Amino acid sequence: MIRVRLIVNADVRRDAYTVDEAKVISLGSASRALKELSTWPGYAVSPLRELPGMAHRLGIGSLICKDETLRFGLGSFKALGGAYAAGLALNRHTSAGYAATLCCATDGNHGESVAYGARRYGCRCVIFVHQHAPASKVTAMRALGAEVIRVAGNYDDSVRHARRVAAEQGWLLISDTSDLVSDAVAAEVTQGYGVMALEILEQLDGHLPTHVFLQAGVGGLAAAIAGCFAESAAAARPRAIVVEPQAAACVMQNAIVHGPSHVAGDLATNMAMLSCGEASAPAWVVLRHRADAFMSISDDDADDAVAWLANSTDVPGSIKTTPSGAAGLAGAIAACRDPTSAARLELAEDSRVLIFVTESADRATGNGE
């Protein structure tokens, strides 16, 4: 079985950031998100962890991990996006004079963030999950006050169901994905994720890595980081490599056909948070030119990366995450260990690689990174 597939982006650009890209994510919109989120109880800059032992094993200069396992006590970077976008949507619509109900589709983490936002703003929240979504995440969302409804099918089916019900009921849909490039809410979710890029720029004092491996479900996380780095550093930005499961490589499929596409099938993977068949259109606006390459990895690759982190002596107590949370590291390991892939990505002994651990193993996995 082929464990890793690598496609170098023929459409990549390293020129000035465009107006269309900035409508999705920019340093300015990320700064506005940071200004708001930094006022919330529990906000703290997530740590950057040096992993010198792993870097030595991979034959690179350094490996740095942005550890998102503690965000707002929700255990995922998703805490930055849904709750922030919910606040903006409520500010727009409650001024029109009616009580709002928030809703979304999720397999876990995004829904938990929206539920957290709904509780913060004191409004009703209805969340749709597909039939195989983890029971622990359903429990967590209900504990935040959300009504959780299971629907038939996979994650993409739950997204379509939420979109339809929101339109019928007049609810505010806080979706982290959209097939509309102009979708303001999906863009605002991504802008919440941009807070991580601003933190990294501060933490590294402007000394950016040479490579960043970014796991993708619908693409919001990858677009947020790749976009902010592209605007801040232009031609000097890090190479951005998008990493996905073999069974659900929807962003890679967009790259193959040079536009919106769809991955069919059951999308079954142990990287459950990345089990998405359609990339988000706003995210693709950024990734189509700012992602340098696209990788698909096997479930075994993701499991191996989880074990690397759990057994690492680089961080006291190790980093406990899931296959979804470790997918970026899995991509970095696979690329460094394959001479052809390493050469194509210009990975070398002086490379400085950044990865993201996107969720805690103590919190069951969700969908739609």
C-alpha positions as CSV (number, residue, x, y, z in Angstrom):
1,M,0.0,0.0,0.0
2,I,1.2,3.5,-0.8
3,R,1.4,5.3,2.5
4,V,2.2,8.8,1.4
5,R,1.4,10.8,-1.7
6,L,2.9,14.2,-2.4
7,I,1.8,16.8,-5.0
8,V,3.8,20.0,-5.4
9,N,1.4,22.9,-6.2
10,A,1.9,24.0,-9.8
11,D,-0.2,27.2,-9.0
12,V,1.8,28.3,-6.0
13,R,2.7,32.0,-5.7
14,R,5.0,34.0,-3.4
15,D,4.0,37.4,-4.6
16,A,2.1,40.1,-2.7
17,Y,-1.1,39.0,-0.8
18,T,-4.3,39.8,-2.8
19,V,-7.5,41.6,-1.8
20,D,-9.5,38.5,-2.4
21,E,-7.3,36.5,-0.1
22,A,-7.4,39.2,2.6
23,K,-11.3,38.9,2.5
24,V,-10.8,35.4,3.9
25,I,-7.9,35.9,6.3
26,S,-5.5,38.8,6.9
27,L,-3.2,40.0,9.6
28,G,-5.7,42.8,10.2
29,S,-8.7,40.4,10.6
30,A,-6.6,38.1,12.8
31,S,-5.7,41.1,14.9
32,R,-9.3,42.0,15.4
33,A,-10.0,38.4,16.5
34,L,-7.1,38.5,18.9
35,K,-8.2,41.8,20.4
36,E,-11.6,40.3,21.2
37,L,-10.5,36.8,22.3
38,S,-7.7,38.1,24.5
39,T,-10.4,39.8,26.7
40,W,-12.2,36.5,27.3
41,P,-11.6,34.7,30.6
42,G,-9.2,31.8,30.2
43,Y,-7.4,33.2,27.1
44,A,-3.7,32.4,27.1
45,V,-1.1,32.2,24.4
46,S,-0.6,28.5,23.5
47,P,3.0,27.3,23.9
48,L,5.6,26.7,21.3
49,R,7.5,23.6,22.2
50,E,11.0,22.8,20.9
51,L,11.4,19.1,20.0
52,P,15.2,18.7,19.5
53,G,15.2,14.9,19.9
54,M,12.6,14.5,17.1
55,A,14.5,17.0,15.0
56,H,17.6,14.9,15.3
57,R,15.8,11.7,14.4
58,L,14.4,13.4,11.3
59,G,17.8,15.0,10.3
60,I,16.6,18.6,10.3
61,G,17.8,21.7,12.2
62,S,14.8,22.2,14.4
63,L,11.2,21.0,15.0
64,I,8.8,23.3,16.8
65,C,5.3,22.4,17.9
66,K,2.4,24.8,18.5
67,D,0.5,23.0,21.2
68,E,-3.2,23.7,21.1
69,T,-4.3,21.1,23.6
70,L,-5.4,23.6,26.3
71,R,-7.3,26.3,24.4
72,F,-10.0,27.8,26.7
73,G,-10.3,24.4,28.4
74,L,-11.9,22.9,25.3
75,G,-8.7,21.1,24.3
76,S,-8.6,22.2,20.6
77,F,-7.6,25.1,18.4
78,K,-11.3,25.1,17.3
79,A,-12.1,27.1,20.4
80,L,-10.7,30.1,18.6
81,G,-13.0,30.0,15.6
82,G,-16.6,29.0,16.2
83,A,-17.1,31.0,19.4
84,Y,-15.5,34.1,17.9
85,A,-17.6,33.9,14.7
86,A,-20.7,33.3,16.8
87,G,-20.2,36.6,18.6
88,L,-19.8,38.5,15.4
89,A,-23.0,36.9,13.9
90,L,-25.0,37.7,17.0
91,N,-23.8,41.3,17.0
92,R,-25.1,41.6,13.4
93,H,-28.4,40.0,13.9
94,T,-29.6,40.6,17.4
95,S,-29.5,44.3,16.6
96,A,-32.3,43.5,14.1
97,G,-34.6,42.9,17.1
98,Y,-35.1,39.1,17.5
99,A,-33.7,36.4,19.7
100,A,-31.2,34.2,17.8
101,T,-30.6,30.5,17.7
102,L,-27.1,29.4,16.7
103,C,-26.6,26.2,14.9
104,C,-23.9,24.2,13.1
105,A,-22.7,20.8,12.0
106,T,-19.8,19.1,13.6
107,D,-18.2,15.9,14.6
108,G,-17.1,17.5,17.9
109,N,-14.7,20.4,18.3
110,H,-16.2,23.1,16.1
111,G,-19.6,22.4,17.7
112,E,-18.1,22.6,21.2
113,S,-16.7,26.0,20.3
114,V,-20.1,27.2,19.0
115,A,-21.8,25.9,22.1
116,Y,-19.2,27.7,24.2
117,G,-20.0,30.9,22.4
118,A,-23.7,30.4,22.7
119,R,-23.4,29.9,26.5
120,R,-21.2,33.0,26.7
121,Y,-23.8,35.1,24.9
122,G,-26.8,33.5,26.5
123,C,-28.6,32.2,23.5
124,R,-30.0,28.9,22.2
125,C,-27.7,26.5,20.3
126,V,-28.6,23.5,18.2
127,I,-25.8,21.3,16.9
128,F,-26.1,18.5,14.2
129,V,-23.7,15.6,14.4
130,H,-23.5,12.6,12.0
131,Q,-24.4,9.1,13.2
132,H,-20.9,8.1,14.1
133,A,-19.8,11.2,15.9
134,P,-18.2,10.4,19.3
135,A,-20.6,10.2,22.2
136,S,-18.1,12.0,24.5
137,K,-18.2,15.1,22.3
138,V,-22.0,15.0,22.3
139,T,-21.9,14.9,26.1
140,A,-19.5,17.8,26.1
141,M,-21.7,19.9,23.9
142,R,-24.7,19.2,25.9
143,A,-22.8,20.1,29.1
144,L,-22.3,23.5,27.5
145,G,-26.1,23.8,27.1
146,A,-26.5,22.9,23.4
147,E,-29.2,20.7,22.0
148,V,-27.5,18.0,19.9
149,I,-29.3,16.1,17.1
150,R,-27.8,13.1,15.3
151,V,-28.5,12.9,11.5
152,A,-27.9,10.1,9.1
153,G,-24.7,9.9,6.9
154,N,-21.2,11.3,7.3
155,Y,-19.9,14.7,8.2
156,D,-20.6,16.3,4.8
157,D,-24.2,15.1,5.1
158,S,-24.5,16.8,8.5
159,V,-23.2,20.0,7.0
160,R,-25.9,20.0,4.3
161,H,-28.6,19.1,6.9
162,A,-27.6,22.0,9.1
163,R,-27.6,24.4,6.1
164,R,-31.1,23.4,5.2
165,V,-32.6,23.5,8.7
166,A,-31.0,26.9,9.4
167,A,-32.5,28.3,6.3
168,E,-36.0,26.8,7.1
169,Q,-35.9,28.0,10.7
170,G,-34.2,31.3,10.4
171,W,-31.3,30.2,12.7
172,L,-27.8,31.6,12.5
173,L,-25.6,29.0,10.9
174,I,-22.0,29.2,12.3
175,S,-20.3,27.0,9.8
176,D,-16.6,26.5,9.4
177,T,-17.1,25.5,5.8
178,S,-19.0,26.8,2.8
179,D,-19.3,26.3,-0.9
180,L,-19.6,30.1,-1.3
181,V,-16.3,32.1,-1.6
182,S,-18.2,35.1,-0.1
183,D,-19.4,33.3,3.1
184,A,-18.6,35.8,5.8
185,V,-19.1,33.4,8.7
186,A,-16.8,30.7,7.4
187,A,-14.2,33.4,6.8
188,E,-14.6,34.7,10.4
189,V,-14.1,31.3,11.8
190,T,-10.8,31.1,9.9
191,Q,-9.9,34.6,11.2
192,G,-10.2,33.3,14.7
193,Y,-7.7,30.6,13.8
194,G,-5.4,33.4,12.6
195,V,-4.8,34.3,16.3
196,M,-2.3,31.3,16.3
197,A,-0.3,32.9,13.5
198,L,-0.1,36.2,15.3
199,E,1.0,34.4,18.5
200,I,3.7,32.5,16.5
201,L,5.1,35.7,14.9
202,E,5.4,37.2,18.4
203,Q,6.9,34.0,20.0
204,L,9.5,33.6,17.2
205,D,10.2,37.3,17.2
206,G,9.9,37.3,13.4
207,H,12.2,34.4,12.8
208,L,9.9,32.2,10.8
209,P,10.4,28.5,10.1
210,T,11.4,27.3,6.7
211,H,8.5,24.8,6.5
212,V,5.1,24.4,8.2
213,F,3.1,21.2,7.9
214,L,-0.7,21.9,8.3
215,Q,-3.4,19.2,8.7
216,A,-6.5,19.9,6.8
217,G,-10.1,18.8,6.9
218,V,-12.1,21.5,5.1
219,G,-8.9,23.7,5.1
220,G,-9.6,26.5,7.6
221,L,-6.6,26.0,9.8
222,A,-4.3,25.6,6.9
223,A,-5.6,28.7,5.2
224,A,-5.4,30.8,8.3
225,I,-1.7,30.0,8.9
226,A,-0.6,29.9,5.3
227,G,-2.4,33.2,4.6
228,C,-1.1,35.1,7.6
229,F,2.5,33.9,6.9
230,A,2.1,34.9,3.2
231,E,1.0,38.4,4.0
232,S,3.6,38.9,6.7
233,A,6.6,37.5,4.8
234,A,5.7,37.4,1.1
235,A,8.5,35.6,-0.8
236,A,10.3,34.8,2.5
237,R,7.3,32.9,3.9
238,P,7.7,29.3,5.0
239,R,6.8,26.5,2.6
240,A,3.3,25.4,3.6
241,I,2.5,21.7,3.2
242,V,-1.1,20.6,3.6
243,V,-1.5,17.1,5.1
244,E,-4.7,15.0,4.8
245,P,-5.9,11.4,5.3
246,Q,-5.7,9.2,2.2
247,A,-9.4,8.5,2.5
248,A,-10.5,12.2,2.7
249,A,-7.9,14.3,0.8
250,C,-10.4,16.9,-0.4
251,V,-8.0,19.8,-0.5
252,M,-5.5,17.7,-2.6
253,Q,-8.3,16.8,-4.9
254,N,-9.0,20.5,-5.5
255,A,-5.4,21.0,-6.4
256,I,-5.5,18.1,-8.8
257,V,-8.5,19.4,-10.7
258,H,-7.5,23.1,-10.1
259,G,-10.9,23.9,-8.6
260,P,-13.7,22.8,-6.3
261,S,-14.1,19.0,-6.2
262,H,-15.5,16.2,-4.0
263,V,-14.1,13.1,-2.5
264,A,-16.7,10.3,-2.5
265,G,-16.9,7.2,-0.3
266,D,-17.3,6.7,3.5
267,L,-14.3,8.9,4.3
268,A,-13.3,6.4,7.0
269,T,-10.1,7.3,8.7
270,N,-8.7,7.3,12.3
271,M,-8.1,11.0,11.7
272,A,-11.7,11.6,12.3
273,M,-11.4,15.4,12.6
274,L,-10.1,15.4,9.1
275,S,-12.7,13.2,7.6
276,C,-14.2,15.7,5.1
277,G,-15.1,15.2,1.5
278,E,-15.4,18.8,0.4
279,A,-12.9,21.7,1.0
280,S,-14.3,25.0,2.1
281,A,-14.5,27.5,-0.8
282,P,-13.1,30.5,1.3
283,A,-10.2,28.4,2.5
284,W,-9.4,27.3,-1.1
285,V,-9.1,31.0,-2.1
286,V,-5.9,31.1,0.0
287,L,-4.6,27.5,-0.3
288,R,-4.8,27.4,-4.1
289,H,-1.9,29.8,-4.3
290,R,-0.3,29.8,-0.8
291,A,0.0,26.0,-0.2
292,D,3.3,24.8,-1.7
293,A,2.4,21.1,-1.6
294,F,-0.3,18.7,-0.7
295,M,0.3,15.4,1.1
296,S,-2.0,12.4,1.9
297,I,-0.9,10.0,4.7
298,S,-2.1,6.7,5.9
299,D,-3.8,5.9,9.2
300,D,-0.6,4.1,10.3
301,D,1.4,7.3,9.7
302,A,-0.9,9.2,12.0
303,D,-0.8,6.5,14.7
304,D,3.0,6.5,14.5
305,A,3.1,10.3,15.0
306,V,0.8,10.0,18.1
307,A,3.3,7.5,19.5
308,W,6.3,9.8,18.7
309,L,4.7,12.5,20.8
310,A,3.5,10.3,23.6
311,N,7.0,8.8,24.0
312,S,9.0,11.9,23.5
313,T,11.5,13.0,26.1
314,D,11.6,16.5,24.6
315,V,8.6,17.7,26.6
316,P,8.1,16.8,30.3
317,G,5.1,14.6,30.5
318,S,4.9,14.2,26.7
319,I,2.2,15.6,24.4
320,K,-0.9,13.4,24.3
321,T,-3.0,13.9,21.2
322,T,-5.0,12.0,18.6
323,P,-4.3,10.9,15.0
324,S,-6.0,14.1,13.9
325,G,-4.0,16.2,16.2
326,A,-0.7,14.6,15.1
327,A,-1.4,14.6,11.4
328,G,0.9,17.5,10.7
329,L,3.8,15.8,12.5
330,A,3.0,12.6,10.6
331,G,3.4,14.5,7.3
332,A,6.7,15.9,8.4
333,I,8.0,12.5,9.5
334,A,6.9,10.9,6.2
335,A,8.5,13.7,4.1
336,C,11.8,13.8,6.0
337,R,12.1,10.0,5.8
338,D,11.5,9.8,2.0
339,P,14.5,11.2,0.1
340,T,12.4,12.0,-3.0
341,S,9.8,13.9,-1.0
342,A,12.5,15.7,1.1
343,A,14.2,16.8,-2.0
344,R,11.0,18.1,-3.6
345,L,10.2,20.1,-0.5
346,E,13.8,21.2,0.0
347,L,14.0,19.7,3.5
348,A,17.6,19.6,4.7
349,E,19.7,19.4,7.8
350,D,19.3,23.2,8.4
351,S,15.5,23.2,7.9
352,R,13.3,24.7,10.7
353,V,10.0,22.9,10.7
354,L,6.8,24.0,12.4
355,I,3.9,21.7,13.2
356,F,0.6,22.0,15.1
357,V,-0.8,19.6,17.7
358,T,-4.4,20.6,17.2
359,E,-6.3,18.7,20.0
360,S,-5.9,16.8,23.2
361,A,-6.3,13.1,23.5
362,D,-8.2,13.8,26.7
363,R,-11.0,15.4,24.5
364,A,-12.5,13.1,21.9
365,T,-12.0,14.1,18.3
366,G,-14.1,16.4,16.1
367,N,-14.4,17.3,12.5
368,G,-13.6,19.9,9.9
369,E,-10.0,21.2,10.4
